[in-house]
């Protein structure tokens, strides 16, 4: 009994020490190099698997993991950004350039941004964002050598996941499109043909689909093949080795089979909201839970944006070669 109690006390002391060390790492990460080329951007729509993929890339903790630095409610230097901020490529407005420069060079340190970081001293950064899709091309225009990975997941799966979180956790997804409609550059450059549907749509489900369309339509129109690397969530789930080898080749990083151990784990966000039925396939779960009418409705909205060539009423993407699709979508 005494020995067991001693062991428990030692274990608890170790856990407390580990928590303290992790908190110190979170608060005081040290970046050895401020070269923006030492950063990697992992972006996508919310609930597309960005956190999961970021953890996979950082399977050996070689990167400083910077989590959602464009969170306008928590990060002071970007509080003037809109939720879906658009910036024209080449824009030199210091209100946008200065905070982005701090982020890409690792000079921003914040409890939220470093909440999942586990590296005290680093020479490179992995920056995960779900709020940067509409200014990714702008980032590349000013920082041309930064690697950008865009994660795309079936829009009906994304909408279903968001609605489930709203139901269980009361998450606010801000599906009001006034922030888009109020940006003349964004409307003129990309979204004017969709003004009416953005203004008229009413149900949360439809709004989630349109939000997904907007945040993927704009970057897909802007980039040429080879400028960014597209990862389809479904392919990552079903064919991980092939997808990860392609990804690590794009990042000029050696592929190590240990990465598959991380692939098997859910992201920190998804683990907290996992359904009780763990046997459900995340690729097909939406199809088993949305009504046929919701599926038809979602596909019709994709057709409005010309994105029915990317996804249909079936779970897997229709595109075999992402680069070819990007070139055809210009």
VOTI-322908 format. One line per field, with one value per residue (C-alpha): residue in one letter; y, z, x; residue number from 1. Coordinates in steps of 0.1 Angstrom, whole numbers, plus 5000, padded with zeros to 4 digits. Example, Ala and Ser with C-alpha at 12.3 -4.5 7.8 and 13.67 -1.06 7.14 Angstrom:
<rs>
vonu: c(a,s) $
Y: c(4955,4989) $
Z: c(5078,5071) $
X: c(5123,5137) $
zado: c(1,2) $
</rs>
This chain:
<rs>
vonu: c(x,x,x,x,x,x,x,x,x,x,x,x,x,x,x,x,x,x,x,x,x,x,x,x,x,x,x,x,x,x,x,x,x,x,x,x,x,x,x,x,x,x,x,x,x,x,x,x,x,x,x,x,x,x,x,x,x,x,x,x,x,x,x,x,x,x,x,x,x,x,x,x,x,x,x,x,x,x,x,x,x,x,x,x,x,x,x,x,x,x,x,x,x,x,x,x,x,x,x,x,x,x,x,x,x,x,x,x,x,x,x,x,x,x,x,x,x,x,x,x,x,x,x,x,x,x,x,x,x,x,x,x,x,x,x,x,x,x,x,x,x,x,x,x,x,x,x,x,x,x,x,x,x,x,x,x,x,x,x,x,x,x,x,x,x,x,x,x,x,x,x,x,x,x,x,x,x,x,x,x,x,x,x,x,x,x,x,x,x,x,x,x,x,x,x,x,x,x,x,x,x,x,x,x,x,x,x,x,x,x,x,x,x,x,x,x,x,x,x,x,x,x,x,x,x,x,x,x,x,x,x,x,x,x,x,x,x,x,x,x,x,x,x,x,x,x,x,x,x,x,x,x,x,x,x,x,x,x,x,x,x,x,x,x,x,x,x,x,x,x,x,x,x,x,x,x,x,x,x,x,x,x,x,x,x,x,x,x,x,x,x,x,x,x,x,x,x,x,x,x,x,x,x,x,x,x,x,x,x,x,x,x,x,x,x,x,x,x,x,x,x,x,x,x,x,x,x,x,x,x) $
Y: c(5000,5024,5016,5021,5055,5066,5055,5075,5106,5103,5099,5129,5150,5140,5150,5184,5190,5180,5204,5232,5225,5224,5257,5273,5260,5274,5308,5312,5294,5305,5309,5307,5319,5346,5336,5333,5304,5284,5285,5262,5273,5246,5261,5250,5255,5249,5211,5201,5183,5211,5203,5166,5172,5198,5172,5146,5170,5177,5141,5144,5179,5195,5225,5251,5246,5279,5275,5299,5331,5350,5345,5381,5378,5366,5380,5417,5423,5410,5423,5446,5417,5404,5369,5361,5387,5391,5409,5416,5401,5427,5449,5466,5480,5479,5470,5436,5433,5440,5414,5388,5395,5389,5357,5342,5351,5335,5368,5364,5346,5341,5315,5307,5304,5282,5261,5229,5237,5212,5226,5251,5259,5257,5268,5264,5269,5251,5276,5262,5285,5282,5320,5326,5310,5343,5359,5330,5343,5377,5359,5341,5374,5389,5357,5337,5309,5299,5264,5264,5233,5236,5209,5203,5181,5173,5204,5182,5165,5199,5213,5182,5184,5221,5215,5187,5209,5236,5211,5197,5226,5256,5268,5301,5296,5332,5322,5357,5368,5406,5405,5392,5415,5444,5439,5456,5441,5406,5411,5427,5402,5370,5370,5394,5367,5351,5382,5373,5338,5350,5375,5352,5320,5313,5279,5272,5242,5262,5289,5263,5250,5285,5295,5264,5273,5309,5298,5273,5289,5320,5303,5277,5305,5323,5297,5280,5243,5238,5270,5252,5216,5204,5175,5160,5149,5118,5107,5112,5090,5062,5063,5077,5064,5077,5111,5116,5107,5133,5158,5153,5155,5189,5200,5187,5166,5130,5106,5084,5055,5067,5094,5067,5064,5100,5096,5071,5097,5122,5159,5175,5193,5163,5140,5163,5160,5124,5106,5076,5054,5053,5028,5055,5063,5101,5100,5086,5096,5126,5105,5083,5112,5139,5135,5129,5164,5179,5161,5173,5208,5208,5196,5223,5250,5235,5238,5275,5280,5255,5232,5201,5190,5187,5169,5152,5133,5106,5109,5108,5137,5135,5149,5125,5152,5184,5203,5196,5207,5240,5248,5241,5262,5295) $
Z: c(5000,5010,4978,4956,4973,4967,4930,4926,4942,4919,4888,4898,4904,4870,4854,4871,4860,4824,4824,4837,4811,4783,4795,4794,4759,4748,4762,4753,4720,4705,4667,4655,4620,4609,4572,4559,4537,4569,4573,4559,4555,4560,4551,4544,4554,4590,4596,4566,4585,4587,4623,4616,4585,4604,4631,4604,4588,4622,4633,4647,4663,4641,4635,4659,4655,4652,4655,4639,4641,4621,4649,4649,4683,4701,4683,4687,4656,4632,4650,4620,4596,4585,4592,4555,4546,4510,4499,4463,4452,4454,4479,4501,4528,4560,4580,4563,4555,4590,4610,4583,4583,4621,4617,4588,4604,4637,4657,4670,4703,4719,4743,4716,4687,4706,4724,4706,4701,4717,4706,4726,4701,4664,4630,4611,4616,4606,4605,4604,4593,4584,4580,4552,4521,4505,4508,4501,4466,4482,4506,4477,4458,4486,4499,4467,4482,4511,4507,4508,4514,4508,4523,4506,4521,4506,4513,4525,4550,4562,4565,4584,4608,4615,4621,4645,4665,4666,4680,4706,4714,4703,4681,4662,4626,4615,4583,4577,4543,4551,4555,4519,4505,4522,4504,4470,4458,4466,4450,4419,4415,4422,4438,4420,4400,4433,4451,4449,4462,4490,4500,4496,4511,4545,4561,4581,4559,4527,4543,4553,4517,4502,4528,4517,4480,4486,4506,4480,4448,4452,4457,4431,4406,4416,4416,4387,4389,4410,4430,4459,4469,4472,4496,4494,4528,4514,4496,4528,4546,4521,4505,4531,4519,4483,4495,4522,4498,4474,4502,4517,4483,4477,4511,4502,4534,4537,4541,4571,4577,4614,4600,4596,4634,4636,4606,4626,4654,4651,4655,4690,4679,4664,4693,4716,4694,4683,4681,4702,4672,4664,4636,4613,4584,4583,4545,4543,4575,4560,4533,4560,4580,4554,4537,4500,4496,4515,4493,4461,4476,4484,4449,4433,4452,4440,4404,4409,4416,4390,4417,4407,4388,4421,4442,4436,4457,4462,4490,4470,4450,4412,4405,4400,4393,4413,4392,4360,4378,4390,4354,4341,4367,4358) $
X: c(5000,5028,5047,5016,5009,5045,5043,5010,5026,5056,5034,5013,5044,5057,5024,5025,5061,5052,5023,5045,5072,5046,5032,5066,5072,5038,5046,5082,5090,5124,5126,5162,5154,5130,5132,5097,5108,5112,5074,5048,5011,4984,4951,4915,4879,4870,4863,4883,4911,4936,4947,4950,4971,4993,4999,5008,5034,5048,5049,5084,5079,5105,5083,5070,5033,5014,4977,4952,4972,4944,4918,4904,4887,4918,4949,4953,4974,4947,4916,4909,4907,4873,4863,4866,4892,4901,4933,4942,4975,5002,4984,5011,4987,5008,4976,4978,5015,5029,5009,5014,5051,5052,5033,5053,5086,5076,5077,5041,5040,5006,4990,4964,4988,5012,4986,4997,5033,5057,5090,5109,5136,5129,5143,5110,5073,5041,5013,4977,4949,4912,4908,4934,4919,4908,4942,4965,4973,4982,5005,5022,5025,5046,5062,5066,5087,5065,5050,5012,4991,4954,4932,4898,4871,4836,4814,4785,4808,4820,4784,4773,4802,4796,4759,4767,4791,4765,4740,4763,4786,4767,4796,4791,4802,4794,4776,4764,4779,4778,4816,4820,4793,4809,4843,4841,4874,4862,4829,4844,4872,4853,4818,4796,4778,4768,4755,4719,4722,4745,4719,4688,4700,4683,4690,4722,4728,4727,4749,4776,4777,4780,4806,4826,4821,4834,4865,4875,4863,4885,4919,4911,4905,4937,4964,4981,4991,5022,5019,5002,4997,4962,4953,4919,4907,4891,4922,4942,4918,4916,4950,4973,5007,5002,4990,5016,5045,5032,5029,5063,5078,5062,5076,5111,5109,5120,5091,5092,5068,5065,5042,5014,5012,5002,4979,4959,4952,4924,4933,4930,4899,4881,4889,4869,4838,4839,4806,4799,4798,4835,4831,4816,4838,4845,4844,4809,4792,4775,4759,4744,4730,4719,4685,4683,4668,4697,4722,4704,4703,4740,4750,4728,4747,4780,4767,4761,4798,4810,4823,4802,4833,4851,4825,4791,4766,4792,4818,4851,4864,4858,4893,4922,4948,4944,4969,4948,4916,4933,4944,4909,4892,4909) $
zado: c(1,2,3,4,5,6,7,8,9,10,11,12,13,14,15,16,17,18,19,20,21,22,23,24,25,26,27,28,29,30,31,32,33,34,35,36,37,38,39,40,41,42,43,44,45,46,47,48,49,50,51,52,53,54,55,56,57,58,59,60,61,62,63,64,65,66,67,68,69,70,71,72,73,74,75,76,77,78,79,80,81,82,83,84,85,86,87,88,89,90,91,92,93,94,95,96,97,98,99,100,101,102,103,104,105,106,107,108,109,110,111,112,113,114,115,116,117,118,119,120,121,122,123,124,125,126,127,128,129,130,131,132,133,134,135,136,137,138,139,140,141,142,143,144,145,146,147,148,149,150,151,152,153,154,155,156,157,158,159,160,161,162,163,164,165,166,167,168,169,170,171,172,173,174,175,176,177,178,179,180,181,182,183,184,185,186,187,188,189,190,191,192,193,194,195,196,197,198,199,200,201,202,203,204,205,206,207,208,209,210,211,212,213,214,215,216,217,218,219,220,221,222,223,224,225,226,227,228,229,230,231,232,233,234,235,236,237,238,239,240,241,242,243,244,245,246,247,248,249,250,251,252,253,254,255,256,257,258,259,260,261,262,263,264,265,266,267,268,269,270,271,272,273,274,275,276,277,278,279,280,281,282,283,284,285,286,287,288,289,290,291,292,293,294,295,296,297,298,299,300,301,302,303,304,305,306,307,308,309,310,311,312,313,314,315,316,317,318,319,320,321,322,323,324,325,326,327,328,329,330) $
</rs>
